Amino acid sequence: MATRQINPTRMELTKLKNQLQMTSRGHKLLKDKQDEMIRRFMIIIEEAKVLRTSVDSGLSLTMQQYKAASARTNSHVLYEAMMLPSNEVKLKFSKKNIMSVHVPTIKLENSGTKSLTYSLSSTPASLDKAILKLEELLPDLIKLAEIDKQIKMLAREIEKTRRRVNAIEHIMIPELEANIKKIMMKLDDNERSTTVRMMKSKEIVTQKSQKQNESN
């Protein structure tokens, strides 16, 4: 791994050590955030599984009733029966914060009064059951749509956080540690060289002093 050019000074060493300390602390906080996001993500996934099972079961029953109605009734009659909506709903959209991710929420404020807008004499009872069952499933369908969107947004944020954590752990921290080690080795070499020079200078001074004493 290539490292950037650095000045092998004690000031730079102190700077890099402080930077390493801050980066390590940031890595821990980001890793904790990632773990908490994954924990909450799994809770929402489990909620979605339970809700989806319930919705799939309800939709399956609705389709069975509709197929039974289709088998007994002319398609034109069914089309005319379902031309007008049997109900009107009002939805309220807002957001909530999950680990700094603003996910959408959908609230069903008013589902109105359940009613059938066609003549009961010209349609089979299975069609009534299918429409009423589908209307009963509406709150769960809306909740499932909300949860699915939350799951997608959290999954994207978890992936972004994971990439940041890996970049810090496998690139930034090792690079800082390598630069710190490089400066320390250079400083040690300089210190040893300085010590050798001092010892050599002392030796030369001592020899000169001895020669002067011998000549006197």
C-alpha positions as CSV (number, residue, x, y, z in Angstrom):
1,M,0.0,0.0,0.0
2,A,1.5,3.3,-1.1
3,T,1.7,6.0,1.6
4,R,1.9,9.7,1.0
5,Q,5.0,11.8,1.5
6,I,5.4,12.9,5.0
7,N,7.9,15.0,7.0
8,P,9.7,12.8,9.6
9,T,9.4,15.3,12.4
10,R,8.1,15.0,16.0
11,M,5.4,17.6,15.2
12,E,4.2,15.5,12.3
13,L,4.4,12.3,14.5
14,T,2.2,14.0,17.2
15,K,-0.2,15.1,14.5
16,L,-0.6,11.7,13.0
17,K,-1.0,10.0,16.4
18,N,-3.8,12.4,17.2
19,Q,-5.4,11.8,13.8
20,L,-5.1,8.0,14.4
21,Q,-6.8,8.3,17.8
22,M,-9.7,10.4,16.3
23,T,-10.0,8.0,13.3
24,S,-10.2,5.0,15.6
25,R,-12.8,6.7,17.7
26,G,-14.8,7.6,14.6
27,H,-14.5,4.0,13.3
28,K,-15.9,2.7,16.6
29,L,-18.8,5.1,16.5
30,L,-19.6,4.3,12.9
31,K,-19.3,0.6,13.6
32,D,-21.7,0.9,16.5
33,K,-24.1,2.8,14.3
34,Q,-23.9,0.1,11.6
35,D,-24.6,-2.6,14.2
36,E,-27.6,-0.7,15.6
37,M,-29.0,-0.1,12.1
38,I,-28.7,-3.8,11.3
39,R,-30.5,-4.7,14.5
40,R,-33.4,-2.4,13.7
41,F,-33.3,-3.5,10.1
42,M,-33.8,-7.1,11.2
43,I,-36.7,-6.1,13.4
44,I,-38.4,-4.4,10.5
45,I,-37.7,-7.4,8.3
46,E,-39.4,-9.7,10.8
47,E,-42.4,-7.4,11.0
48,A,-42.6,-7.4,7.2
49,K,-42.4,-11.2,7.0
50,V,-45.4,-11.5,9.4
51,L,-47.4,-8.8,7.6
52,R,-46.6,-10.2,4.2
53,T,-47.7,-13.7,5.2
54,S,-51.0,-12.3,6.4
55,V,-51.5,-10.1,3.3
56,D,-50.6,-13.0,0.9
57,S,-53.1,-15.2,2.7
58,G,-55.8,-12.6,2.4
59,L,-55.1,-11.8,-1.2
60,S,-55.1,-15.5,-2.0
61,L,-58.6,-15.8,-0.5
62,T,-59.7,-12.7,-2.3
63,M,-58.6,-14.2,-5.6
64,Q,-60.4,-17.4,-5.0
65,Q,-63.6,-15.5,-4.3
66,Y,-63.1,-13.4,-7.5
67,K,-62.4,-16.5,-9.6
68,A,-65.6,-18.1,-8.3
69,A,-67.5,-14.9,-9.2
70,S,-65.9,-14.9,-12.7
71,A,-66.9,-18.4,-13.3
72,R,-70.6,-17.7,-12.5
73,T,-71.0,-14.2,-14.0
74,N,-70.5,-12.6,-17.4
75,S,-67.3,-10.5,-17.6
76,H,-69.3,-7.4,-18.7
77,V,-71.5,-7.6,-15.6
78,L,-68.3,-7.8,-13.4
79,Y,-66.8,-4.9,-15.2
80,E,-69.9,-2.7,-14.7
81,A,-70.1,-3.8,-11.1
82,M,-66.6,-2.6,-10.4
83,M,-66.6,0.6,-12.4
84,L,-67.5,2.8,-9.4
85,P,-65.2,2.8,-6.3
86,S,-67.0,1.5,-3.2
87,N,-65.0,3.6,-0.8
88,E,-62.6,6.6,-0.5
89,V,-59.6,6.7,1.7
90,K,-57.4,9.6,2.9
91,L,-53.7,9.0,3.6
92,K,-51.3,11.1,5.7
93,F,-47.7,11.0,4.7
94,S,-44.9,11.9,7.1
95,K,-41.3,10.8,8.1
96,K,-39.6,9.3,11.1
97,N,-35.9,9.2,12.0
98,I,-34.3,5.7,12.2
99,M,-30.6,6.2,13.0
100,S,-30.4,9.5,11.0
101,V,-32.3,7.9,8.1
102,H,-35.6,9.7,7.5
103,V,-38.0,7.0,6.4
104,P,-41.6,7.6,5.2
105,T,-44.7,6.7,7.2
106,I,-48.2,6.4,5.9
107,K,-51.2,6.7,8.1
108,L,-54.7,5.7,7.0
109,E,-56.8,8.6,8.4
110,N,-60.2,7.7,7.0
111,S,-61.5,4.7,5.2
112,G,-65.1,5.8,5.0
113,T,-68.1,3.5,5.2
114,K,-67.9,0.2,3.5
115,S,-70.5,-0.1,0.8
116,L,-71.1,-1.9,-2.5
117,T,-72.0,0.3,-5.5
118,Y,-73.7,-2.4,-7.6
119,S,-76.9,-4.3,-7.6
120,L,-76.6,-7.4,-5.4
121,S,-79.3,-9.2,-7.5
122,S,-77.0,-9.3,-10.6
123,T,-73.8,-10.4,-9.0
124,P,-72.8,-13.5,-7.0
125,A,-72.1,-13.4,-3.2
126,S,-68.5,-14.4,-3.9
127,L,-67.9,-11.1,-5.6
128,D,-69.2,-9.2,-2.5
129,K,-66.9,-11.3,-0.3
130,A,-63.9,-10.6,-2.5
131,I,-64.5,-6.8,-2.5
132,L,-65.1,-6.6,1.2
133,K,-62.0,-8.8,1.9
134,L,-59.9,-6.6,-0.3
135,E,-61.2,-3.5,1.6
136,E,-60.4,-5.2,4.9
137,L,-56.8,-5.8,3.6
138,L,-56.3,-2.2,2.6
139,P,-54.6,-1.0,6.0
140,D,-52.2,-3.9,5.9
141,L,-51.4,-3.3,2.2
142,I,-50.6,0.3,3.0
143,K,-48.5,-0.7,6.0
144,L,-46.6,-3.2,3.9
145,A,-45.8,-0.6,1.3
146,E,-44.5,1.7,4.0
147,I,-42.3,-1.1,5.5
148,D,-41.0,-2.1,2.1
149,K,-39.8,1.5,1.4
150,Q,-38.2,1.7,4.9
151,I,-36.4,-1.6,4.2
152,K,-35.0,-0.3,0.9
153,M,-33.8,3.0,2.4
154,L,-32.2,1.3,5.5
155,A,-30.5,-1.3,3.3
156,R,-28.9,1.5,1.1
157,E,-27.8,3.3,4.2
158,I,-26.4,0.2,5.8
159,E,-24.4,-0.5,2.7
160,K,-23.0,3.0,2.6
161,T,-22.1,2.8,6.3
162,R,-20.4,-0.6,5.7
163,R,-18.3,0.8,2.9
164,R,-17.2,3.7,5.2
165,V,-16.4,1.4,8.0
166,N,-14.3,-0.9,5.7
167,A,-12.5,2.1,4.2
168,I,-11.5,3.4,7.6
169,E,-10.6,-0.1,8.9
170,H,-8.7,-1.3,5.9
171,I,-7.3,1.8,4.3
172,M,-7.2,4.9,6.6
173,I,-6.1,3.3,9.9
174,P,-3.4,1.1,8.3
175,E,-2.0,4.0,6.3
176,L,-1.8,6.2,9.4
177,E,-0.1,3.4,11.4
178,A,2.3,2.8,8.5
179,N,3.2,6.6,8.4
180,I,3.6,6.7,12.2
181,K,5.9,3.7,12.1
182,K,7.9,5.2,9.2
183,I,8.4,8.5,11.1
184,M,9.4,6.7,14.3
185,M,12.0,4.6,12.5
186,K,13.3,7.8,10.8
187,L,13.5,9.6,14.1
188,D,15.2,6.6,15.7
189,D,17.8,6.6,12.9
190,N,18.4,10.3,13.3
191,E,18.8,9.9,17.0
192,R,21.3,7.1,16.6
193,S,23.2,9.1,14.0
194,T,23.3,12.1,16.4
195,T,24.5,9.9,19.2
196,V,27.2,8.4,17.1
197,R,28.4,11.9,15.9
198,M,28.4,13.1,19.5
199,M,30.4,10.1,20.6
200,K,32.8,10.6,17.7
201,S,33.2,14.3,18.4
202,K,33.9,13.5,22.1
203,E,36.5,11.0,21.1
204,I,38.2,13.4,18.8
205,V,38.2,16.1,21.5
206,T,39.6,13.6,24.1
207,Q,42.4,12.6,21.7
208,K,43.3,16.2,21.1
209,S,43.4,16.8,24.8
210,Q,45.6,13.8,25.4
211,K,48.0,14.9,22.7
212,Q,48.2,18.4,24.2
213,N,48.9,17.0,27.6
214,E,51.7,14.7,26.2
215,S,53.4,17.6,24.4
216,N,53.4,19.7,27.5
